[in-house]
Amino acid sequence: MADSFDLVVIGAGPGGYVAAIRASQLGLKTAIVEREALGGVCLNWGCIPTKALLKSGEVYDQLSHLADYGLSVEGRAYDFGAIVDRSRKVAKQLSAGVAFLMKKNKIEVVSGAASLKAGSSAPGVVVALSAGGERTLTAKAVILATGARARVIPAIGLVPDGDRVWTYREAMVPKAAPASLLVVGSGAIGIELASFYRSLGAEVTVIEALPRIVPVEDEEISAAAQKAFEKRGLKFRVGAKVTALTKTATGVALSLEADGKTETLEAEKAIVAVGIEGNVEGLGLESLGVTVDRGHVVIDSHCATNVPGLYAIGDIAGPPWLAHKASHEGVACVEHIAGQGGAHLAAPIPGCTYSTPQIASIGLTEGQAKAKGLDIKVGRFPFRVNGKAIAAGETEGFVKTIFDAGTGALVGAHMLGAEVTEMIQGFALAMTLEATEAEIMATVFPHPTMSEAMHESVLDAFGKVIHL
């Protein structure tokens, strides 16, 4: 006999577990199915443990610049095993925290792999239990939150082997740091891992097929970021197509084509960071006729699929592939199921890259704004003239803001520099509240802070900049 619930969530990542908690808060009897660890890829193999690694790399890197602060230390060294262990402990701690939240909110956790079958009001869920056996769950609604995984391209050798060729997952737990590294792809994942290993002294080259790195970012940010990374010793090949990855006696070799020329690069290891694809396999979507487009489940404004009672949120439902997007979608989806709330996430979604220096953005790039035919005003303010940045020795980067000249609406904000991932929320709040330049200019920013550069950038867009 099947166990009956109001809602079954498949996948316990930041979309799934948040959706389950909100459902419980709204009085829905809820179960969540997870085949691996609570917290999903983000908490266990992505967002959180990578930030632990990056922090270790950042601190180690800073030790080589202590003289700039009037300090000195002897015997700079790192224990790579301890760095990896720390990141795993951080992930384990937070996964345990999710387990506590499930228990606190009376959400039943079912460990195993789920598949769907036809049901009355919503698909049924059959779980191949991790401990053995099978369990069938029925519900008034089912949410797919199974996330995504690293994209691989076997035809040209871009597939992990657990030894010399890594995806982000293998790159987080190797037994030793490589002396040299090739990173294929310059999106957030590729750049973060490149930044981490460069901090530890590896010779790193990043290969990008498009004409510029971090291609989703504003073109000006991309150019400045590349220069900043090159100062740190990172090397780049842009506009370069990888034609083959092969193994050598000592590591790997990448064959490239760029500007009509061929080139071969060699290194000890390679990281494949060429995007992600949704985890749509093995769920029984085909038998139910669920619409899937280019590896992602198609949803409407309420996160509903074309199958009654079946919803999808987060990475499996398409871009942007961000944990915070998944969480907000989960809440909105559950509130819709419960008869509350409107359409799913409509607010602008910030994106962050936790490299050194960091990159953060929200809204339209300058190119996108112009392509839309908007009459825009653009402001910029560099950290090199910001008092706090100078005092902290963090003068790399700048803030760029883009406004609709007619309405004064902030349509985009782009930042490069230290801790800009902590500052972008200010622009996110402004855009969500539909603030114009007048409200942002009237906001009192504390001094001395790096966030003052945000204020000055807005002033600059309207010819009122003070400190430049």
C-alpha positions in Angstrom: 0.0 0.0 0.0 1.3 3.4 -1.0 2.2 6.1 1.6 0.1 9.2 1.0 1.3 12.8 1.2 0.2 16.2 0.2 3.6 16.8 -1.5 6.5 14.7 -2.5 9.8 16.5 -3.4 12.4 14.6 -5.4 15.8 16.0 -4.6 17.1 17.6 -1.4 19.3 20.3 -2.8 18.8 24.0 -2.1 15.6 24.0 -4.2 14.1 20.8 -2.9 14.8 21.1 0.8 13.6 24.7 1.0 10.5 23.8 -0.9 9.8 21.0 1.6 10.3 23.3 4.6 7.9 25.9 3.1 5.4 23.2 2.4 5.6 22.0 6.0 5.1 25.6 7.2 1.9 25.8 5.2 0.6 22.6 6.8 1.2 20.2 3.9 2.2 16.6 4.8 5.5 16.4 3.0 8.1 13.8 2.1 11.5 14.4 0.4 13.4 11.8 -1.6 17.2 12.0 -1.9 19.5 9.4 -3.4 22.8 10.8 -2.1 23.3 13.5 0.6 20.9 16.1 2.0 21.8 19.5 0.6 22.5 18.2 -2.9 25.4 19.2 -5.1 25.4 22.8 -3.9 26.0 22.0 -0.3 28.1 18.9 -0.7 30.0 19.4 -3.9 29.4 22.9 -5.1 28.6 26.2 -3.6 29.7 25.6 0.0 32.8 23.3 -0.1 34.3 25.3 -3.0 34.1 28.5 -1.0 35.9 26.7 1.8 38.7 25.7 -0.6 38.8 29.3 -2.1 39.1 30.8 1.4 42.1 28.6 2.1 43.7 29.6 -1.2 42.9 33.3 -0.6 44.6 33.2 2.9 47.6 31.4 1.5 47.9 33.8 -1.3 47.7 36.8 1.1 50.6 35.4 3.0 52.9 36.3 0.1 51.8 40.0 0.4 52.2 40.5 4.1 55.1 42.9 3.6 52.5 45.3 2.1 50.8 45.4 5.5 54.0 45.8 7.5 53.9 42.1 8.5 56.1 39.1 8.0 55.9 35.3 8.5 58.4 32.5 8.0 57.9 29.2 6.4 54.8 29.8 4.3 53.4 26.3 3.4 50.2 24.5 3.0 48.8 21.0 3.8 46.6 20.1 0.8 45.0 17.2 2.6 44.1 19.4 5.5 42.6 22.0 3.0 40.4 19.3 1.4 39.5 17.9 4.8 38.3 21.3 6.0 36.1 21.7 3.0 34.5 18.3 3.5 33.9 19.0 7.2 32.1 22.2 6.3 29.9 20.4 3.8 29.2 17.6 6.3 28.3 20.1 9.0 25.8 21.9 6.8 24.3 18.6 5.5 23.7 17.6 9.1 22.0 21.0 9.5 19.6 20.2 6.7 18.8 16.8 8.4 18.0 18.7 11.5 15.7 21.1 9.6 13.9 18.2 8.1 13.3 16.6 11.5 12.3 20.0 13.0 9.7 20.6 10.3 8.4 17.0 10.4 9.4 16.2 6.8 9.8 12.6 6.1 13.2 11.9 4.4 13.2 8.9 2.1 16.7 7.7 1.1 16.8 6.3 -2.4 16.4 6.8 -6.1 12.9 8.0 -7.3 11.1 7.4 -10.5 7.6 8.5 -11.6 4.6 6.5 -12.6 1.1 7.5 -13.7 -1.2 8.5 -10.9 -4.7 9.9 -10.3 -4.2 13.6 -9.5 -0.4 13.6 -9.7 2.3 11.1 -10.7 3.1 8.4 -8.2 6.7 8.1 -6.9 8.4 4.7 -6.7 11.6 4.8 -4.6 14.3 2.2 -4.9 15.4 2.5 -1.3 19.1 2.9 -0.5 18.8 0.2 2.3 17.2 -2.2 -0.2 13.6 -2.8 -1.2 11.1 -0.4 -2.7 8.5 2.1 -1.5 5.7 3.8 -3.3 4.6 7.3 -2.4 1.4 9.0 -3.6 0.8 12.8 -3.3 -1.5 15.6 -4.5 1.6 17.2 -6.0 5.2 16.2 -6.9 8.1 18.6 -7.3 11.2 17.6 -9.3 14.3 19.2 -7.8 16.9 16.7 -9.0 19.4 19.4 -10.1 22.1 19.0 -12.7 25.6 17.6 -13.3 28.7 18.6 -15.1 28.5 18.4 -18.9 31.0 16.1 -20.6 32.0 15.6 -24.2 33.2 12.0 -24.7 33.8 12.4 -28.5 36.8 14.6 -27.9 37.9 13.2 -24.5 36.3 15.7 -22.2 35.2 13.2 -19.7 36.5 12.6 -16.2 38.7 9.5 -15.5 39.2 10.0 -11.8 42.9 10.6 -12.3 44.1 13.2 -14.8 40.8 14.5 -16.1 38.4 16.1 -13.6 35.0 17.7 -13.3 34.4 20.1 -10.4 33.7 17.0 -8.2 37.1 15.3 -8.7 38.8 18.7 -8.6 37.6 19.2 -5.0 39.1 16.0 -3.5 42.3 15.1 -5.2 45.1 13.6 -3.1 47.5 16.4 -4.1 47.5 19.8 -5.8 48.8 19.6 -9.4 51.8 21.6 -10.5 50.1 22.5 -13.8 46.5 22.5 -14.8 44.4 23.1 -17.9 40.8 24.4 -17.3 38.3 24.0 -20.2 35.6 26.6 -19.8 35.7 30.1 -18.2 32.3 30.2 -16.5 32.0 30.6 -12.8 33.0 27.0 -12.0 36.1 27.0 -14.2 37.3 30.4 -13.1 36.8 29.6 -9.4 38.8 26.4 -9.6 41.4 28.1 -11.7 41.7 30.8 -9.1 42.0 28.3 -6.2 44.7 26.2 -7.8 46.6 29.3 -8.9 46.6 30.6 -5.3 48.4 27.4 -4.3 51.0 28.0 -7.0 49.9 25.8 -9.9 50.6 26.9 -13.5 47.0 27.3 -14.8 45.8 27.9 -18.3 42.1 28.5 -19.0 40.6 27.7 -22.4 37.4 29.5 -23.6 35.7 28.8 -26.9 34.0 32.2 -26.9 35.9 35.5 -27.6 36.1 36.5 -23.9 36.2 34.9 -20.5 33.2 34.8 -18.1 31.1 35.4 -21.2 27.8 35.9 -19.4 29.2 39.0 -17.7 29.4 42.6 -19.0 32.1 42.9 -21.7 33.9 45.6 -19.7 34.0 43.4 -16.6 35.2 40.4 -18.6 38.1 42.4 -20.0 39.1 43.8 -16.6 38.8 40.4 -14.9 41.1 38.8 -17.4 43.7 41.5 -16.8 43.4 41.1 -13.1 43.7 37.3 -13.3 46.7 37.6 -15.6 48.4 39.8 -13.0 48.0 36.7 -10.7 49.7 34.5 -13.3 46.7 32.9 -14.8 47.0 32.3 -18.6 44.1 32.3 -21.1 43.3 31.0 -24.6 40.1 32.7 -25.8 38.3 32.0 -29.0 39.9 28.5 -28.8 38.1 25.3 -29.7 39.2 22.1 -28.0 39.4 19.4 -30.6 40.9 16.6 -28.5 42.1 15.7 -25.0 44.6 12.9 -24.8 46.8 11.5 -22.1 50.5 11.7 -22.2 53.3 9.9 -20.2 53.2 12.7 -17.6 49.7 14.1 -17.8 47.3 15.4 -20.4 47.5 17.2 -23.8 44.8 19.5 -25.2 44.6 20.1 -29.0 43.2 23.6 -29.8 42.1 25.5 -32.9 42.1 29.3 -32.8 42.3 31.8 -35.6 42.9 29.1 -38.1 45.9 27.8 -36.2 46.4 24.6 -34.2 48.1 24.4 -30.8 48.8 21.7 -28.2 48.9 22.5 -24.5 50.2 20.0 -21.9 49.7 19.9 -18.1 49.6 17.5 -15.2 45.7 17.6 -14.9 42.7 19.0 -16.8 39.4 20.2 -15.5 36.3 20.0 -17.7 34.0 23.0 -16.9 32.0 23.3 -20.1 28.5 23.7 -18.5 26.0 21.5 -16.9 23.0 19.4 -17.9 19.8 18.5 -16.0 19.4 15.2 -14.2 16.4 14.1 -16.2 17.4 10.5 -16.7 15.9 7.6 -14.8 12.9 9.5 -13.6 10.3 8.0 -16.0 9.7 11.4 -17.7 9.3 9.8 -21.1 6.6 7.4 -20.1 4.6 10.3 -18.6 5.1 12.5 -21.7 6.9 15.3 -19.7 8.1 17.9 -22.1 11.9 18.1 -22.0 13.9 20.6 -24.1 17.7 20.4 -24.4 18.1 18.4 -21.2 15.8 20.5 -19.1 12.2 20.1 -18.0 9.9 22.8 -19.5 7.8 24.7 -16.9 5.3 27.5 -16.9 5.3 30.6 -14.6 4.2 28.5 -11.7 6.9 25.9 -12.2 4.2 23.4 -13.5 5.1 20.9 -16.2 2.7 19.8 -18.9 1.7 16.8 -16.6 -1.0 17.7 -14.1 0.3 17.7 -10.5 4.0 17.6 -11.5 6.3 20.6 -11.0 10.0 21.3 -11.5 12.4 23.8 -9.9 16.0 24.7 -9.9 18.7 23.4 -12.3 16.5 20.7 -13.9 14.2 23.4 -15.0 16.9 25.4 -16.8 19.0 28.6 -16.4 20.1 30.5 -14.5 21.7 27.5 -12.8 22.0 29.1 -9.3 21.2 27.8 -5.9 19.4 31.0 -4.8 17.2 30.9 -7.9 16.2 27.3 -7.0 15.4 28.2 -3.4 13.1 31.1 -4.4 11.5 29.0 -7.1 10.8 26.3 -4.5 9.1 28.7 -2.2 7.0 30.3 -4.9 6.0 26.8 -6.4 4.9 25.5 -3.0 2.9 28.6 -2.2 1.1 28.2 -5.6 0.4 24.5 -4.8 -1.0 25.6 -1.5 -3.2 28.2 -3.1 -1.1 31.2 -2.1 1.1 33.6 -4.0 1.4 34.5 -7.7 3.8 33.4 -10.4 7.2 32.1 -9.7 10.4 34.2 -9.2 10.1 37.5 -11.1 12.8 39.5 -9.2 16.2 40.0 -10.8 18.7 37.3 -10.0 22.3 38.2 -9.0 25.2 36.0 -10.2 28.5 35.7 -8.3 31.9 34.3 -9.1 34.1 33.8 -6.0 37.5 34.2 -7.6 40.3 36.6 -6.7 39.1 39.2 -7.5 35.4 38.4 -7.2 32.8 39.1 -9.8 29.1 39.9 -9.1 26.4 41.2 -11.4 22.6 41.6 -11.7 20.3 42.6 -14.6 21.3 43.7 -18.1 24.8 44.1 -19.4 25.5 47.3 -21.3 25.4 45.3 -24.5 22.1 43.8 -23.7 20.6 47.1 -22.7 21.7 48.6 -26.0 20.3 45.6 -27.9 17.0 46.2 -26.3 17.0 49.7 -27.7 17.2 51.4 -24.3 18.5 54.9 -23.9 20.9 54.4 -21.0 23.2 56.2 -18.6 26.3 54.3 -17.4 28.3 55.1 -14.3 31.6 53.7 -13.2 33.7 54.0 -10.0 37.1 52.3 -9.4 38.1 50.9 -6.1 41.6 52.4 -6.6 40.2 55.7 -5.3 37.9 54.3 -2.5 39.3 55.0 0.9 38.5 51.6 2.5 39.8 49.7 -0.5 43.1 51.6 -0.3 43.4 51.0 3.4 42.7 47.3 2.9 45.0 47.0 0.0 42.2 45.8 -2.2 42.2 48.4 -5.0 41.6 46.0 -8.0 38.3 46.4 -9.8 35.3 48.8 -10.1 31.6 49.2 -10.0 29.5 49.8 -13.1 25.8 50.7 -13.0 23.4 51.0 -15.9 20.2 53.1 -15.8 17.3 53.7 -18.1 17.7 57.4 -19.0 14.0 57.9 -19.4 12.7 56.4 -16.2 15.8 56.4 -13.9 15.3 52.7 -13.3 18.4 50.7 -12.5 18.5 48.0 -15.2 22.0 46.5 -14.5 24.9 46.5 -12.1 28.3 44.9 -12.5 31.2 44.6 -10.0 34.7 43.4 -10.0 36.7 43.4 -6.7 37.2 42.2 -3.2 34.0 41.0 -1.5 31.7 42.3 -4.3 29.7 39.1 -3.9 28.6 40.5 -0.5 27.7 43.9 -1.9 25.6 43.0 -5.0 22.6 42.4 -2.7 22.4 46.2 -2.3 21.7 46.5 -6.0 19.4 43.4 -6.0 17.3 45.1 -3.3 17.2 48.4 -5.2 16.0 46.6 -8.4 13.5 44.5 -6.6 12.0 47.6 -4.9 12.1 49.4 -8.3 14.3 52.2 -7.0 15.3 54.9 -9.3 18.6 56.8 -9.3 17.0 59.4 -7.0 16.4 56.9 -4.2 19.8 55.3 -4.5 21.5 58.7 -4.5 19.5 59.7 -1.4 20.6 56.6 0.4 23.3 57.2 3.1 26.2 54.7 2.6 28.4 54.3 5.6 32.0 55.5 5.5 34.6 54.1 5.1 33.3 51.1 3.2 33.9 49.6 -0.2 30.2 49.9 -0.8 30.6 53.6 -1.2 31.9 52.8 -4.7 28.3 51.6 -5.4 26.9 55.0 -4.5 29.6 56.9 -6.4 29.0 54.8 -9.5 25.3 55.9 -9.5 26.4 59.5 -9.0 28.8 59.1 -12.0 26.0 57.9 -14.2 24.2 61.2 -13.7 27.3 63.5 -13.7 27.4 64.0 -10.0 30.3 61.8 -8.9 32.2 63.3 -5.9 35.5 61.5 -5.5 36.7 61.0 -9.1 
